[in-house]
Amino acid sequence: MLGEGDPDVAEDQHAEGNILGLIETIRYDAEIYYNFLAFVFAVEEINNSSELLPNLTLGYHLYESYNNQLMELRAAMNIFSQTDMPYINYNCKSTGTLAVIMEGVQAEGSSQISNVISIYHYPQISFSSHNSINRDVVKFPYLYQITPSILNIISGIIKLLKHFNWTWVGIIAPDNDNSLQFVHLLKERIEQNGACIEFIEIINIHFMTKERFDKMNETLHKSSAKVIIGHFNTEMTWGIFKDINILQIPGKVCITITDHDFHVYYPMKYGFKNSTLIFRAKNKNIPSFLKFIRELHRYLRNVHFTNVLGEEIFFDENGDLPMDYNIINLLFLPNGKLKQEIVGSYKPDAPPGEDFTIKEKEIVWEATVAQIPPQSRCSQSCTPGYRKLPIEGKPVCCYDCIQCPAGEISNHTDMDDCIRCPEDQWPNEKRYVCVPKIISFLSHEETLGIILTLISILFFFITAVIMGIFIYYRDTPIVKSNNRNLSYILLVSLMLCFLCSLIFIGRPDKVTCILRQTAFGITFSISLSSVLAKTITVVMAFQSTKPGSKFRKWMGSRVSYSIVLSCSLLQVFLCLVWLGAVPPFPHVNMQAEDGTIQIECNEGSTIAFYCVLGYLGFLAGISFIVAFLARNLPGSFNEAKHITFSMLVFCSVWVSFIPTYLSTRGKYMVAVEIFAILASSSGILGCIFIPKCYIILLRPDRNNRKYITKK
């Protein structure tokens, strides 16, 4: 502990005696002695220089604290009274002014000294330990810490861990105040940055049993963490570090901090491994050993100058002396020598991106390291397409990797949650990027659409050919006997039915969505109305042959036309109400099928759609019943039989259509409806008109009145 001042005397003889006593009583330590000589040299350089602090001569009192808090307080009181006995509030010397007290004790002792000397408003400079609690400028207004800030060192360690992606570490430290605070703050910062701690070993530097020592060694050797962070910043804790011999554990990377000479506390007689990284405050060779003080003011808070190395010297708002750090790689050479290689730096006050540098290629790792750089993780990284699943009862850094669910991706390594793709996109096969969904509708260009189009056109032409045959043979008995004009209407409506199925193929838009069901409903109602009119005509024709039959006056084309017109207009009315209330519209369905956007027609009103379909079923049912009842009427060519079969086919198709239609989605739903239209239309065409064409073309001998009226 030092008390500096005395403007009149260059060296206080009392202080000199204290120095001799100090050298005799303290345990010899070369580095501490070098530092003491540096201080003496600095005082002499300042006093012998006309440029450094002119007209001011420095003196000093030096006391040994013996690592005892009582002795530390006693030394502080001795400095105040400038005697060997602590006289409170009394200065035994009439000359000399105490300028500052410099101490190098532990954090708790530094706080106690500060509480005492702040009464007298003396500045206090601490050069041994840094404690964030002592940074409270309200509680300790006269305390200045020139040792590296714990918070800055921890920030540098965190940046080093993040650079190498080390997320699974262990911590070992002694049980003194500085180290415990270091561990507490480091643990918080590690967890805040998403890393985890496998173990924390706190060492009692004054008492270590063999059982405790063996257990700690077992923990270090068996741990899965490849990175161990140690806080060994005093000569006593370096001795513990040496005894544990962390550097001999294969495959481990040790990160620590020190302001001391590594050679002193870790002699080369011990076995070594590489992969050791040390944070140490930057130091340089200063000309003439110490010529850096250009300004000095008794109020240290205002100190701000540039030393001969071009470095700014000042205290920040917390009373800390900002400094930069070197990251040192210890190289243990085959010849037994130790080389300390600077492989990076950390500058707490530099702009982001420039504060941390590491020369990764210049780091020499231990030969047994399987991967360069070494990996220290509890679990392997989750690749893009997977997310982390925490394992119950283990730290957050220990997890399983599960693939993202449908509709979600992870595009970075080790993501906690997957990201849902936009509505119009879908994950690729490996689920690490969203790709546009496939637009799906029944297209003219795909195989299914081409087949249905060709079938529709084919049946259209077949129907047109049959109509041409009927027109050509319009005066033959078989055409005339089956109500020629109704047959024309039926054939035209069937041609329209085949053509309306083409509206269902292609990208849906507003017009096609409106025309699809309405055109289908109206053309089919005309077809079924014509079939119903033909069936009623057959019944009335046979009933009118009976004597005195009242059906004679109903025989004529007006009744048939009235049936067709009235039944068709009712369907038209239903369609107009549908279009006026809730018309169909194109709908983009993004949820129906994974990975696709289904462009489809929304019917607008499901009730209206099934009303139109139900009305067609009603017409078909009436036609089937009437035709079935008239199937046994006399005549070689009773058309009621053919109508019965056609309605049976029609009803069978549409009854099976409903459950199939409801169980499909997208373009396949459209294909099912097109198939039902084609099947039912072709059933009517085949059952009613093919037999007639067979007689007209292949059996003209039956195309006469005699055969038709034969019973």
C-alpha positions, 0 to 999 in steps of 0.5 A: 500500500502506498501513500504518495505526496511530500512536495519538499522531500524527495525520499522520506527516510521513514519510507525507506525503512518501511521498504527494507522491512517490506523486502525482508517480510514479504514472500519473495516473488520476482514479478512483484519485486519488478513492479516495486522497482518500476514504481521507485524508478517512476518516482525518481524519473518524475522528481529528476525531470524538469518537464514532468510535474515541475516544481513538485517533488514526490515522496511515498510511504510503502506498507505490506498488507500481508493479505489481511484486512486488519493490516490493510486498515492499519496501514491506511491509518498509518499513512494518514498519521505518517507514523508507525502508530495509527493516530486518528485525525492527527498528522504527526508530520508538519511537512508534506501533503498526502496526495493519493493512496494507492492500494493493491488489495482484494475488492472487499479490503479496497471497499473498506479502505475507501469507506475510511479515506473518503472521510478525509476526501483523499483520492484512492487508486486501486491497481490490484483488483476490479470489482463492479460494486466499487464502480458505484461513484456515489458510494465510492466517489474517490476510488479509481480502478486502473485494473482491467474492467471485469465487464470488459473482459467478460465482453471479450470472452463472450465475443471469443465464444461466439466467434468459434460458436462455443456454446457448451463451457465449464467455469473454474475459479477460486472463492475470493470476492473478485472471482465469485463476482466474475463467475456470477457476471460471466454466467449471466452473459453466457446465458443471455447469449444462448450458451450454456454452462456444464459445470462451475467449480469454485475452489477454496484456495486456503483449504482443499481436501484430497476428496474435493481435489479428486472430485474436481479433477474427475469433473474436468476430465469427464466433462463433455465441454471442450472449453474451460474458462478460468479466473486465475488473476493472482499468484495464489490462484495461479498456484491452484491452476498449476496444481489442477494442471488443466493444460494437461487435459487432452482436447480441452481449450482453456480461456483465462485472464492474467496480468502476471508473467505466465513463466513465474506461476507455471514453471516449464517443468510441468507437462503442457498442451497447446489450445490455451488463450489468455486475455491480458491487458496490452503492454509495451516497452516504454522508453526510459522504463517510465516516461508516460506522465505528462499531466497530473492533477490532484482531482483525478477525475479530470485526468485526460492526456496522451502518453508517449505511445500515443495512447489516451489516458483518462478515467471514464464516468465509472472511475475506470481506466479504459484499456485494450486487451491482447488475446495470447496463445500459449505455445509450448515448444518441443525444446521446453520453451514457452512462446506467447503469441498474440493472436487477437485483440479486444478494444471495448471502446472501439466501434462495433465490428472493430472491437474484436479481432482474432487471427484464427489461422495463427492459433496453434491448437492441441494435436489431439483436437479432432476438429479445427477449430475445436468444437464445444457443444452439448448437442450437434447443430440443427441444420436448416430445415430443423429446429431445436427441441429442448430436452427436459431436465437439461440446459437449453444448449442440450436439445434434439433436432426435429424437422420443421412441420408442414408449412414451416421452414428454418433457414438458419442453423440452430433455430429455436422455432420454425418460420411459417411460409407466406400463404402463397409459398410452401417449404421445399423438400428439405424445409429450409426455404419457401418456394412458390406454391404450384397453381392448380386447376384443370388445364387444357394442357395437362393430360386429364384436361386434354382427354376430357376435352377430346371426349367432349368434342367427340360426343358433340360430333357423334350427336351432330352426326345422329342429328344429321341422320335424323334430318336426312331420314326425317320422313321415314316412319321411325323418325316421324313416329317418335316426335321428330321435333322433340328429337331435334330439341333433345339432340341440340340440348345434348350437343350443348351439354357436351359443349358446356363441359368444356367451360369447366376446363381452364383457369376459372374466372368470373365469367366461366364460374357464372356460366359453368353451373347455370349452362349445365343446369339449363341445358340438362333441364331442356334435355330432361324436359324433352325426354319427359315430353317424349315419355308423356307423348308415348303414353298419350299416343297409346291411350288415344287409340282407345274408343272414346278416349279424352287424350285425342284432343291432347295429341299434338305438338303444343302439349310437348312444347309446353312441357319442354318450355315450362320445365326449362323456364322453371330451371332458368328461374332458379338460376336467375335467383341464384345469380341474383342472390349469391353468384358463383365466383373464382376463389383462390384456395391456399389451404385445401392441399399442401404445396398448391394454390387451387384456383376454383369456382366457389358456388356462392350458395351451396343450397342453390347449387343443390336446388338446381341439381335436385330439380334435374333429379326431379325431372329425371325421376318423373321421366323414369317413373312414367317411362317405366309404367309405359314400358309394356305398352303395345308396339314393336318400337315402344320408345318408353323402354329406351327412355327407362334405360336412359333415365336409369343410367342418368340417375345412377350417374348422378347418385354416385356423383354426389359422394364422389364430388364431396370427397374430392378437391380442386381440379379432380372435383371438376373432373368428376363433374365433367365425367358425370355430365359426359356419362349422363349425356352419353347415356341418354344419347345411346339409349334413346338414339342408337337403336333408332340409328341402327334401324335407319342405317342397318335395318331399313327393312324395319323402318316401316309403319307395319313393323312399328305398329306390330304387336 
